[in-house]
């Protein structure tokens, strides 16, 4: 497919109030758990990006009745915990690593076989970390060389409950094991030495699963789920995705004179690390109209332009903002002084090698950046503009990198030309109109 590069350039301060798409993590899980309940669930605010639509298509292929109403509300008639059916063909996951890893878990404890495929980017992402525990539970999984897609998962009934200690912090691996445990007699346990996003635990409890979470003094969390318990249908309201909110928030912080409100953003403490880091850098971010929606804390974010100061980002905060580091690197490029990040090896196996791609892109737009094995060190401008680039900056088919450099373009003298904005459709289809609307363009 031939793509036309897109140019983002300064057009004055940003003003207005915006609503970002529904939380991607919660949207995936809403569809999956609704499909495993017996009865009708209702989902409001579902993210309608390509990743989540891949999950919807997969659950339909395995028997769930999933419909979108003209009012944008989705209804799901589930098949029950043990009711997944054999799909007629391969499950195409597109670019969605979350769909792939969580659905591998679901399939592993059902008597069905599924072939998982994906696009070029997803097919290079490692699946071994989720394959390993699922094999311990009894699933027969054949992956491509390097533990990548395409992969065949042959589920087994009865599968075996396990106690699994996560070797690396990963909400996707944790969730895959818990979802597999739903259809296994006995107790499946996941031990996570470093807490990760807890949407699966919250939503499983909301749907009536027998799940418990224990926290130890050193921060270790032990999540236990007793299988073969029926799920009850739910009415779900999906809060705004903090990963998507990060882009208008950073845009407002770096563009002089800006004053922006981002409405209805989910502030789950396992996801809101970026906003704390930006506040620590001096960002004027205020939480207004704080409330709870569907068991998740939510607030409106009121953001004003700020002169940021570089900091050393504690590596232990990384799991709560792992997807937001690309846009944090942009904020750091305009901060006063040096920002140092470490403990980010996980970024090398995302939709792209985000450390390498961001380092190359930052250098291309004139930023001072040093790439380390596990992070970036960025010397900021103190609020001054960067040169920018009229040559296409490579996004590496990564939606978050494309959006990050689009934001950077708003405070670069020549703007920033981005090679391909199409990947943004996976998570934030209205990103470009939103950004240009705030700029009054």
Order of alpha helices (4+ residues) and beta strands (2+ residues): beta-beta-alpha-beta-beta-alpha-beta-beta-beta-alpha-beta-alpha-beta-beta-beta-alpha-beta-alpha-beta-beta-beta-beta-alpha-beta-alpha-beta-beta-alpha-beta-alpha-beta-beta-beta-alpha-beta-alpha
